Structure formats: C-alpha cells, structure tokens
Amino acid sequence: MNTSIGIGVLGAGTVGGTLITRLVEDRAAIAAKTGLDLRVLRVGVRDLGKERSFSLEYGSVTGDLQSIVDDPDIDLVVELMGGRELAGDLVLAALEAGKPVVTANKELVASRGPELIAAAERSGVPLLFEAAVGGGIPIIRPLSETLAGEPIDRVLGIVNGTTNFILTRMADDGADYADALAEAQELGYAEPDPTADVSGADAAAKAAILASLAFGTWVGIDDVYHEGIETLSPIDMAFAADFGYVVKLVGIAERTGGGVSTRVHPVMIPTAHPLASIRGATNAIFIEGPSVGELLFAGPGAGGDPTATAVLGDVIDAARETLAGAQVSSRIRFSPGELVPFGDVPTKWYLRLEVDDQPGVLAQVASAFGDAGVSIKSVWQEGEGSEALLLIVTHRAPEAAQRAAVDHLRKVKPLRNVASIIRVESEEP
Ligand SMILES: NC(=O)c1ccc[n+]([C@@H]2O[C@H](COP(=O)([O-])OP(=O)(O)OC[C@H]3O[C@@H](n4cnc5c(N)ncnc54)[C@H](OP(=O)(O)O)[C@@H]3O)[C@@H](O)[C@H]2O)c1
C-alpha cells in the first residue's frame, strides 16, 4: 500500500522552518509511529536568498507559491505564511483542487473561515487549523470534536503570550507598561512592532475562532470588540491585588441575552480563578459547560517548536484522511445565530478617579452613576492634600449604561481625571 504523501509548505519562517526541519529529520520516526511517509517536496518563500535552518533531501524552494498548489505531486498543502489575501487565495485554490490544507493562520481563519470551510466541504477534503489558537495547546479539536455535543456556556481565554508576559511583570514587580514591553521585546516575546499583540487584535482573531467553534454560530474577526493593555498602570495591578484580583487580557465568548457575545479586553479576575495563575507567556483556555463543568487547557501559546507540533499533528491527521481516500465532511458547521452588541452585554467596572477633595464629591459621583442606571457596589477613598483618589466598583449593568455613567461623571465639577477603567469578572452581580 502506498503510504507516501507529497507535502508543499507555503512559508518557511518561525513555524514553517521548524515544521520542515521536523518533517525532514524525523521522517523515519514519524513513519515508524504512523505508517506515513511524509515527504516535503516543495517549499514557498518570499526571499530566495535568505539562509534557511533546514535542508531538503529531494525537495526545492521556490518563490512561485501558486506552482506549489498546482503541482500534481503535492497531495497536501501547509500554509504558514500569514496574512489574509494571498494566503487565503492559495488555500482556496488548493482546496478547490481537492488538496487537504493545514494552516496556523488565525487571521485567515477568523476572516475567511466560512468561505474556506465551504470549499473544503465541496471538495470533500479536510481543512485543519489546530495551531491557529493557543499554539501548542490542543483546543480546536477538543472544541470541534470532543465537546461537539456540549452546549457550551462560556469560553475565557488568555490567548496572547506577549500581553500575559507584560501583565505578569507589571503585577509581580510593579514594572510600568513601557519597561515590561521593552523586556518582552528583548526576550523575544514581543515583536519590534507589538501593535497587533498589545492592542488585543491578535487575541480578537483567536477569540472569534473559539466563539465560532464553541457556539456553532459564525463570529468573524470584525465582530469582536477589542481593547488592549497599553493604558494599564502598575497602580491598578496593586489595587487589584489588594481587592483579591489579578488583571489579565482575556478573550470572552459567551451566550448572553439569546445570542453570542465575543470580546477582548483587560479584566480583573479573582485570584482563585484558574486563569489567575497563568503566568508569563503561557496561554490558557477555560471552558464552562452545563454537563462537562469547567475545563482548563494550558501551555505554550506560540513559538516555533510548540506551534509546529500542533501543525504536524494536523498534517498527520490530514495525510491519514487522504490515504483513506474517503470524502471528508467538515467537522465544523455554522447555523445562523444572533451576535449581541457589546453595549447590551452586562459588565461590571472598576474605576480609579482623581477628584478634588471637597465635601459632597462622593454624592455627586454616586448620582452620575445613578442617572445612568448603574449602582455602585463599593467605594474606597483616600485623600492627599487637595486631591482625593476614589476607587469605585460598580454592580453589573449593560456596557452602554456604564459608558453613559462615565459621560455623566465627566461633567461632575470636582472630577479631575478618570485615571483608569478595568472590567471586573466575578460570580457576584
Ligand atoms: N510564530 C508563532 O509562534 C506562531 C504561533 C501560532 C500561529 N502562528 C501563525 O503561523 C503563521 C506563520 O507565522 P511565522 O511566525 O512562522 O511567520 P514568519 O516567521 O514571518 O514566516 C513567514 C514565512 O512566509 C513567507 N512569506 C510571507 N509572505 C510571503 C509572500 N507574499 N510570498 C512568499 N512567501 C511569503 C516568508 O518568506 P521569507 O522567509 O522569504 O521572508 C516566511 O518564510 C502565521 O499565520 C502566524 O499567525 C505563528
């Protein structure tokens, strides 16, 4: 029986280079374990002059990526170049040509998922993307297969290692944001341009994929509200710790108000919550379901080796399907569902306010919240000369009402500054 699969890899950077090295060097070990002879025949890159960490026994490196997809010797295409347009068009062409595709590209899946899944379904071939969320953490397969029958209530994810590293340094050592970011860059946890990570955009793409798989309703990258960590201060980390919380950048996907809400923003989570102990660049995904209870998946969310392990698992899975020769029907289906606007979602806020220290200020602040229909859960006040610090935690109210309360607050005369706002995740109302 022929067990040989010709593989074309589009992109040979951090993940692609590692994957190719593993496929070449571990070829015999993989064959012994799986019975599959996985052969890298073609590799596509942008810069043919760049030195590579791998050497191909019999394959070739090219700048013509379409020729890889079109090559009749290529049975399976692995997309590890990133981006939506060119990568998406090549993936689509491969699927339409009846070739299985494996990708780690969260941006592509979160923006063109339904189009690509439909093409895979038409051709009866797998489209697998385990590495697109959580790097080396198995999460796509558990969500789309193991938990396919569980009516999941909520998914919370720390899905960006760069921001979790920065927030851990700020919480543990009182580092300010700029210093923690510089350290993350020095250690290779943050890109020279960290915008996609620190703004929450990278996490938003991953949250969109998690939400789509958890609820079976398509949530695209543009449906996810996101806020980053750039304005967080170590002062708030310290206050959070005093109140029994840790600040994390969390992707939240939940059923609420008859629909699905998906968002990414910093949240204060209780120190007893399993996500509170996720430190440094580690990622974790926490799933709540009525029958399964609570599940935590944690591990390395990025990096060449862990991510290539997840990609390799998909390659082996897709190769097995290919050799079995059967038409594969998609493991993922979406049905129409309502996406709840963020303004309607009940949230709970912590605010740090700088005010003039004068009689009646607390009453004015309370009435600003009351006018917007938001009630205050607790207030902590500290005076310093003519200025006072007010720390306020509200009860849960629609996000739009919380924002309206802050608009009212800005009109309160003794208010000097709304120094920070962080949403609070807790069991209490
Ligand atoms: N890095 C991680 O830890 C990680 C984790 C999870 C998922 N991912 C995802 O995996 C994918 C790859 O990430 P990466 O970190 O490996 O990226 P990378 O290091 O930047 O590598 C990208 C590769 O694609 C090639 N490429 C890019 N645009 C191209 C074009 N227009 N034409 C031809 N070749 C092109 C590059 O060629 P040259 O080498 O010639 O420049 C390079 O080999 C992305 O979708 C990313 O989101 C990465």
Ligand as a Chemical Component Dictionary entry (heavy atoms), coordinates in Angstrom:
data_LIG
# 
_chem_comp.id                   LIG 
_chem_comp.type                 NON-POLYMER 
_chem_comp.pdbx_formal_charge   0 
_chem_comp.three_letter_code    LIG 
# 
loop_
_chem_comp_atom.comp_id 
_chem_comp_atom.atom_id 
_chem_comp_atom.alt_atom_id 
_chem_comp_atom.type_symbol 
_chem_comp_atom.charge 
_chem_comp_atom.model_Cartn_x 
_chem_comp_atom.model_Cartn_y 
_chem_comp_atom.model_Cartn_z 
_chem_comp_atom.pdbx_ordinal 
LIG N1  N1  N 0  5.246  32.295 15.340 1  
LIG C1  C1  C 0  4.395  31.704 16.172 2  
LIG O1  O1  O 0  4.705  31.425 17.317 3  
LIG C2  C2  C 0  3.007  31.356 15.697 4  
LIG C3  C3  C 0  2.125  30.715 16.577 5  
LIG C4  C4  C 0  0.844  30.346 16.134 6  
LIG C5  C5  C 0  0.470  30.659 14.838 7  
LIG N2  N2  N 1  1.337  31.318 14.005 8  
LIG C6  C6  C 0  0.910  31.617 12.653 9  
LIG O2  O2  O 0  1.715  30.894 11.748 10 
LIG C7  C7  C 0  1.890  31.650 10.540 11 
LIG C8  C8  C 0  3.382  31.826 10.281 12 
LIG O3  O3  O 0  3.954  32.531 11.350 13 
LIG P1  P1  P 0  5.548  32.696 11.481 14 
LIG O4  O4  O 0  5.780  33.284 12.809 15 
LIG O5  O5  O -1 6.215  31.442 11.100 16 
LIG O6  O6  O 0  5.814  33.808 10.367 17 
LIG P2  P2  P 0  7.216  34.265 9.752  18 
LIG O7  O7  O 0  8.337  33.829 10.613 19 
LIG O8  O8  O 0  7.086  35.704 9.410  20 
LIG O9  O9  O 0  7.332  33.439 8.374  21 
LIG C9  C9  C 0  6.522  33.693 7.268  22 
LIG C10 C10 C 0  7.039  32.889 6.090  23 
LIG O10 O10 O 0  6.174  33.082 4.977  24 
LIG C11 C11 C 0  6.917  33.589 3.853  25 
LIG N3  N3  N 0  6.072  34.573 3.192  26 
LIG C12 C12 C 0  5.356  35.567 3.756  27 
LIG N4  N4  N 0  4.726  36.287 2.814  28 
LIG C13 C13 C 0  5.052  35.732 1.626  29 
LIG C14 C14 C 0  4.740  36.029 0.269  30 
LIG N5  N5  N 0  3.955  37.059 -0.038 31 
LIG N6  N6  N 0  5.275  35.248 -0.688 32 
LIG C15 C15 C 0  6.083  34.223 -0.383 33 
LIG N7  N7  N 0  6.430  33.890 0.889  34 
LIG C16 C16 C 0  5.924  34.644 1.865  35 
LIG C17 C17 C 0  8.157  34.221 4.439  36 
LIG O11 O11 O 0  9.175  34.177 3.457  37 
LIG P3  P3  P 0  10.683 34.680 3.776  38 
LIG O12 O12 O 0  11.224 33.683 4.765  39 
LIG O13 O13 O 0  11.382 34.615 2.484  40 
LIG O14 O14 O 0  10.540 36.051 4.352  41 
LIG C18 C18 C 0  8.439  33.303 5.640  42 
LIG O15 O15 O 0  9.172  32.168 5.230  43 
LIG C19 C19 C 0  1.126  32.958 10.742 44 
LIG O16 O16 O 0  -0.167 32.844 10.217 45 
LIG C20 C20 C 0  1.046  33.066 12.269 46 
LIG O17 O17 O 0  -0.071 33.819 12.711 47 
LIG C21 C21 C 0  2.600  31.659 14.401 48 
# 
loop_
_chem_comp_bond.comp_id 
_chem_comp_bond.atom_id_1 
_chem_comp_bond.atom_id_2 
_chem_comp_bond.value_order 
_chem_comp_bond.pdbx_ordinal 
LIG N1  C1  SING 1  
LIG C1  O1  DOUB 2  
LIG C1  C2  SING 3  
LIG C2  C3  SING 4  
LIG C2  C21 DOUB 5  
LIG C3  C4  DOUB 6  
LIG C4  C5  SING 7  
LIG C5  N2  DOUB 8  
LIG N2  C6  SING 9  
LIG N2  C21 SING 10 
LIG C6  O2  SING 11 
LIG C6  C20 SING 12 
LIG O2  C7  SING 13 
LIG C7  C8  SING 14 
LIG C7  C19 SING 15 
LIG C8  O3  SING 16 
LIG O3  P1  SING 17 
LIG P1  O4  DOUB 18 
LIG P1  O5  SING 19 
LIG P1  O6  SING 20 
LIG O6  P2  SING 21 
LIG P2  O7  DOUB 22 
LIG P2  O8  SING 23 
LIG P2  O9  SING 24 
LIG O9  C9  SING 25 
LIG C9  C10 SING 26 
LIG C10 O10 SING 27 
LIG C10 C18 SING 28 
LIG O10 C11 SING 29 
LIG C11 N3  SING 30 
LIG C11 C17 SING 31 
LIG N3  C12 SING 32 
LIG N3  C16 SING 33 
LIG C12 N4  DOUB 34 
LIG N4  C13 SING 35 
LIG C13 C14 SING 36 
LIG C13 C16 DOUB 37 
LIG C14 N5  SING 38 
LIG C14 N6  DOUB 39 
LIG N6  C15 SING 40 
LIG C15 N7  DOUB 41 
LIG N7  C16 SING 42 
LIG C17 O11 SING 43 
LIG C17 C18 SING 44 
LIG O11 P3  SING 45 
LIG P3  O12 DOUB 46 
LIG P3  O13 SING 47 
LIG P3  O14 SING 48 
LIG C18 O15 SING 49 
LIG C19 O16 SING 50 
LIG C19 C20 SING 51 
LIG C20 O17 SING 52 
# 
